[in-house]
Amino acid sequence: MKKFLCAVLSMLLLLSCTALAEEAVLTAAAPNGAPALALAMLAIEKPENFTFVAAETISAEFAKQEADFIIAPLNAGAKLYKMGKSTYKLAGVVSWGNLFFASQKEGFQVEDINGATITIFGENTINASVVKYALEQNGIVPDRIEYLASAVNTQSLLLADASAIVVTAEPALTAAKIKNPAVTGYALNELYKAATGYDGYTQAALFVKADTADAQPEAVKAFIQAVAASCETASTDLEALATAAVTLEILPNQKVAMAAIPGCAIRFVGALEAKEQVEATANIDLVQFGGAVPADDFYYVAE
């Protein structure tokens, strides 16, 4: 009953905030993958106001300055802002780590990484740095670390080599499990929490264009509230979010969506509330954040 009431209240809040945000016709861009789930319940109502692009091109949206809001890797937005190449400020964190260690090995446990070869995707990225940090802090020492370009690549290796240990991401992990039930995944967030006490790291975030925030403060606040309510459906109405994600082609089908969304760690936390965890992530690899933790003016504060 409590869960039902929470779902109803979240939906009412979503509808109310959406109505306010729609009046201003605010637009948003996001990478077409797990982070886009944060916008799914809004985009399904007004798809013309939302643009989903390939993950590798999302940084270009900051330079275009066309969208009022952008969802992107937090470190990318912070680095561009520090370099003076973006006026977009952090409105909130929307995803908290969708990475998993995975293998076909029978009874696979994360301790199996000790003395083994592990394949990570995205060399010289914040995700790779967090993986290595979490392993190190938990006393897990691989013999060798190799790199591939993307989670799709490590998923392919996972399925092709029964002895491989890889880092992949949702929804690629769920797709791999459907193809081969022998695949086992272990959440990176479990190791990260053991090392830091935090439930996930600041992976993807919602950014607001400074000009929009100055010109339309009430509409911006309403939109941010609507995104928060949209994120809430990941825990209160999984089926609705999964249906929206499939309709928008964020995820391939209902089966994958229902299984993968819980592992995508979609959760909205406002900019200032998330600041401590933003800095914790940044301090793992400051290079990925432009050499320093974000300055105070990077955080959007509603007037």
C-alpha positions as CSV (number, residue, x, y, z in Angstrom):
1,M,0.0,0.0,0.0
2,K,2.8,2.4,0.9
3,K,4.6,1.7,-2.4
4,F,1.3,2.3,-4.2
5,L,0.8,5.7,-2.5
6,C,4.4,6.7,-3.3
7,A,3.9,5.8,-6.9
8,V,0.6,7.9,-7.1
9,L,2.2,10.9,-5.4
10,S,5.3,10.7,-7.7
11,M,3.0,10.6,-10.7
12,L,0.9,13.5,-9.5
13,L,4.1,15.5,-8.9
14,L,5.4,14.5,-12.3
15,L,2.2,15.6,-14.0
16,S,2.1,18.9,-12.1
17,C,5.7,19.8,-12.8
18,T,5.5,18.7,-16.4
19,A,2.6,21.0,-17.0
20,L,4.6,23.9,-15.6
21,A,7.7,23.1,-17.6
22,E,5.7,22.6,-20.8
23,E,4.4,26.1,-20.6
24,A,7.9,27.4,-21.1
25,V,8.8,24.8,-23.8
26,L,12.1,24.0,-22.3
27,T,14.3,21.6,-24.3
28,A,16.7,18.9,-23.3
29,A,19.4,16.7,-24.9
30,A,20.8,13.4,-23.6
31,P,23.0,10.5,-24.7
32,N,20.9,7.6,-26.0
33,G,21.5,5.1,-23.3
34,A,21.0,4.5,-19.5
35,P,21.3,8.2,-18.5
36,A,18.4,9.1,-20.8
37,L,16.1,7.1,-18.5
38,A,16.1,10.2,-16.3
39,L,14.1,12.0,-18.9
40,A,11.9,9.2,-20.2
41,M,8.7,10.0,-18.4
42,L,8.9,13.6,-19.7
43,A,10.0,12.8,-23.2
44,I,7.2,10.3,-23.7
45,E,4.7,13.1,-23.3
46,K,6.5,15.8,-25.4
47,P,9.1,14.0,-27.5
48,E,9.6,17.0,-29.7
49,N,11.3,18.9,-26.8
50,F,13.9,16.1,-26.3
51,T,16.9,15.1,-28.3
52,F,18.7,11.8,-27.8
53,V,22.1,11.6,-29.4
54,A,25.0,9.1,-29.6
55,A,26.9,9.0,-26.3
56,E,30.2,10.0,-28.0
57,T,28.6,13.2,-29.4
58,I,27.0,14.5,-26.2
59,S,29.8,16.9,-25.4
60,A,29.1,18.8,-28.7
61,E,25.7,19.8,-27.2
62,F,27.5,22.1,-24.7
63,A,29.1,24.0,-27.6
64,K,25.9,24.3,-29.5
65,Q,24.1,25.9,-26.6
66,E,20.8,25.0,-28.2
67,A,19.2,22.8,-25.4
68,D,18.1,24.4,-22.1
69,F,19.2,21.2,-20.3
70,I,21.8,18.5,-21.1
71,I,22.3,15.2,-19.5
72,A,25.9,14.1,-19.8
73,P,28.8,12.5,-17.8
74,L,29.3,14.7,-14.8
75,N,33.0,15.0,-15.3
76,A,32.6,16.1,-18.9
77,G,30.3,18.9,-17.9
78,A,32.5,20.0,-15.1
79,K,35.7,19.9,-17.2
80,L,34.1,22.0,-20.0
81,Y,32.8,24.5,-17.5
82,K,36.2,24.9,-15.8
83,M,37.8,25.4,-19.2
84,G,35.3,28.2,-20.1
85,K,33.8,26.1,-22.9
86,S,30.4,25.8,-21.3
87,T,28.0,27.9,-19.4
88,Y,25.9,24.9,-18.2
89,K,25.7,24.5,-14.5
90,L,25.1,21.4,-12.5
91,A,21.4,21.0,-11.7
92,G,21.6,17.5,-10.2
93,V,23.0,14.1,-10.5
94,V,20.8,11.5,-12.2
95,S,22.7,8.3,-12.4
96,W,25.0,6.7,-9.8
97,G,27.0,4.0,-11.6
98,N,25.7,1.3,-13.9
99,L,29.0,-0.7,-14.2
100,F,29.4,-4.4,-13.4
101,F,32.2,-6.9,-13.2
102,A,31.0,-9.9,-15.2
103,S,32.1,-13.4,-16.2
104,Q,30.8,-16.8,-17.4
105,K,33.0,-18.5,-14.8
106,E,31.0,-20.8,-12.5
107,G,30.4,-19.3,-9.1
108,F,32.1,-16.0,-10.2
109,Q,33.0,-13.7,-7.3
110,V,34.7,-10.4,-7.4
111,E,37.7,-12.0,-5.6
112,D,38.3,-14.0,-8.7
113,I,39.8,-10.8,-10.2
114,N,42.9,-11.3,-7.9
115,G,45.8,-12.4,-10.1
116,A,43.6,-12.5,-13.3
117,T,43.3,-10.4,-16.4
118,I,40.4,-8.0,-16.4
119,T,39.1,-6.1,-19.5
120,I,37.7,-2.6,-18.9
121,F,36.0,-0.4,-21.4
122,G,37.0,3.3,-21.8
123,E,40.7,3.8,-21.1
124,N,41.6,7.1,-19.5
125,T,38.0,7.8,-18.5
126,I,36.5,8.5,-15.0
127,N,34.6,5.1,-15.2
128,A,37.9,3.2,-15.6
129,S,39.5,5.3,-12.8
130,V,36.6,4.5,-10.4
131,V,36.9,0.8,-11.3
132,K,40.6,0.7,-10.5
133,Y,40.1,2.8,-7.3
134,A,37.4,0.5,-6.0
135,L,39.5,-2.6,-6.7
136,E,42.6,-1.1,-5.0
137,Q,40.6,0.1,-1.9
138,N,39.2,-3.4,-1.5
139,G,42.6,-5.1,-1.8
140,I,41.8,-6.7,-5.1
141,V,44.8,-6.8,-7.4
142,P,44.4,-8.1,-11.0
143,D,47.5,-9.4,-12.8
144,R,46.7,-7.3,-15.9
145,I,44.2,-4.7,-17.1
146,E,43.3,-4.5,-20.7
147,Y,41.0,-2.0,-22.4
148,L,38.3,-2.0,-25.1
149,A,36.4,1.0,-26.5
150,S,32.9,0.4,-25.1
151,A,30.6,-1.7,-23.0
152,V,29.3,-3.3,-26.2
153,N,32.9,-4.5,-26.9
154,T,33.4,-5.9,-23.4
155,Q,29.9,-7.6,-23.7
156,S,31.1,-9.3,-26.9
157,L,34.2,-10.5,-25.2
158,L,32.2,-11.7,-22.2
159,L,30.0,-13.8,-24.5
160,A,32.8,-15.1,-26.7
161,D,35.3,-16.1,-24.0
162,A,34.1,-18.3,-21.1
163,S,37.1,-17.4,-19.0
164,A,37.0,-13.7,-19.5
165,I,36.4,-11.2,-16.7
166,V,35.2,-7.9,-17.9
167,V,33.6,-4.6,-16.8
168,T,30.4,-3.9,-18.7
169,A,27.4,-1.7,-18.1
170,E,23.6,-2.0,-17.9
171,P,21.8,-2.6,-20.2
172,A,24.6,-4.5,-22.0
173,L,24.9,-6.9,-19.0
174,T,21.2,-7.8,-19.1
175,A,21.4,-8.4,-22.8
176,A,24.4,-10.7,-22.2
177,K,22.6,-12.6,-19.5
178,I,19.6,-13.2,-21.8
179,K,21.9,-14.6,-24.5
180,N,23.9,-16.7,-22.0
181,P,22.4,-17.5,-18.5
182,A,25.9,-18.5,-17.3
183,V,26.9,-14.8,-17.2
184,T,27.1,-13.5,-13.6
185,G,27.4,-9.8,-12.8
186,Y,28.8,-8.1,-9.6
187,A,28.0,-4.4,-9.1
188,L,31.0,-2.0,-9.0
189,N,28.8,0.0,-6.6
190,E,29.2,-2.8,-4.0
191,L,33.0,-2.3,-3.9
192,Y,32.6,1.5,-4.2
193,K,30.3,1.6,-1.1
194,A,32.7,-0.7,0.8
195,A,35.5,1.8,0.0
196,T,33.6,5.1,0.6
197,G,30.3,4.5,2.3
198,Y,28.5,6.1,-0.6
199,D,25.7,4.4,-2.6
200,G,27.3,4.9,-6.0
201,Y,29.4,7.5,-7.6
202,T,28.4,10.6,-9.5
203,Q,28.3,9.3,-13.0
204,A,25.8,11.3,-15.1
205,A,24.2,14.6,-14.4
206,L,21.6,17.2,-15.4
207,F,23.0,20.5,-16.5
208,V,21.1,23.7,-17.0
209,K,22.1,26.6,-19.4
210,A,22.9,29.7,-17.3
211,D,21.0,32.0,-19.6
212,T,17.9,29.9,-19.3
213,A,18.2,29.7,-15.5
214,D,18.5,33.5,-15.4
215,A,15.7,34.2,-17.9
216,Q,13.2,31.6,-16.7
217,P,13.9,30.7,-13.1
218,E,10.4,29.4,-12.3
219,A,10.2,27.2,-15.4
220,V,13.7,25.9,-14.7
221,K,12.8,24.9,-11.1
222,A,9.7,23.2,-12.4
223,F,11.6,21.3,-15.0
224,I,14.2,20.1,-12.5
225,Q,11.3,19.0,-10.2
226,A,9.8,17.1,-13.1
227,V,13.1,15.4,-13.9
228,A,13.4,14.4,-10.2
229,A,9.9,12.9,-10.4
230,S,10.7,11.1,-13.6
231,C,13.8,9.5,-12.0
232,E,11.6,8.5,-9.0
233,T,9.6,6.1,-11.3
234,A,12.7,3.9,-11.5
235,S,11.8,2.7,-8.0
236,T,8.1,3.4,-7.8
237,D,6.8,2.4,-11.3
238,L,9.4,0.3,-13.1
239,E,6.9,-1.0,-15.7
240,A,5.8,2.6,-16.8
241,L,9.5,3.7,-17.1
242,A,10.4,0.5,-19.0
243,T,7.5,1.1,-21.4
244,A,8.5,4.7,-22.0
245,A,12.2,3.7,-22.5
246,V,11.2,1.1,-25.1
247,T,8.8,3.5,-26.9
248,L,11.5,6.1,-27.1
249,E,14.1,3.5,-28.2
250,I,16.3,4.2,-25.2
251,L,16.2,0.4,-24.4
252,P,15.6,-2.4,-27.0
253,N,12.6,-4.2,-25.5
254,Q,10.4,-4.6,-22.4
255,K,12.2,-7.7,-21.1
256,V,15.6,-6.0,-21.2
257,A,14.2,-2.8,-19.8
258,M,12.5,-4.4,-16.8
259,A,15.7,-6.3,-15.9
260,A,18.2,-3.6,-16.7
261,I,16.7,-0.4,-15.2
262,P,17.3,-1.4,-11.5
263,G,21.0,-1.7,-12.3
264,C,21.2,1.7,-14.0
265,A,21.1,3.4,-10.6
266,I,18.8,6.2,-11.7
267,R,18.2,8.6,-8.8
268,F,17.9,12.4,-8.7
269,V,20.0,14.3,-6.2
270,G,20.1,18.1,-6.4
271,A,23.4,19.9,-7.1
272,L,24.2,21.2,-3.6
273,E,23.1,18.0,-1.9
274,A,25.3,16.0,-4.2
275,K,28.4,18.3,-3.9
276,E,30.2,16.1,-1.3
277,Q,29.9,13.1,-3.6
278,V,30.8,15.1,-6.7
279,E,34.0,16.0,-5.0
280,A,34.6,12.5,-3.8
281,T,34.4,11.2,-7.4
282,A,36.5,14.1,-8.7
283,N,39.3,13.4,-6.2
284,I,39.6,9.8,-7.6
285,D,41.0,11.3,-10.9
286,L,41.2,15.1,-11.0
287,V,42.4,15.0,-14.6
288,Q,39.0,13.9,-15.7
289,F,37.5,17.0,-14.0
290,G,40.0,19.5,-15.5
291,G,42.6,19.3,-12.7
292,A,40.5,20.4,-9.7
293,V,37.2,19.8,-8.0
294,P,34.4,22.0,-9.4
295,A,34.2,25.6,-8.1
296,D,31.2,26.7,-6.1
297,D,29.8,28.6,-9.1
298,F,29.4,25.4,-11.1
299,Y,26.5,24.4,-8.9
300,Y,23.1,25.7,-9.9
301,V,21.2,27.3,-7.0
302,A,17.6,28.2,-7.4
303,E,16.8,31.8,-6.4
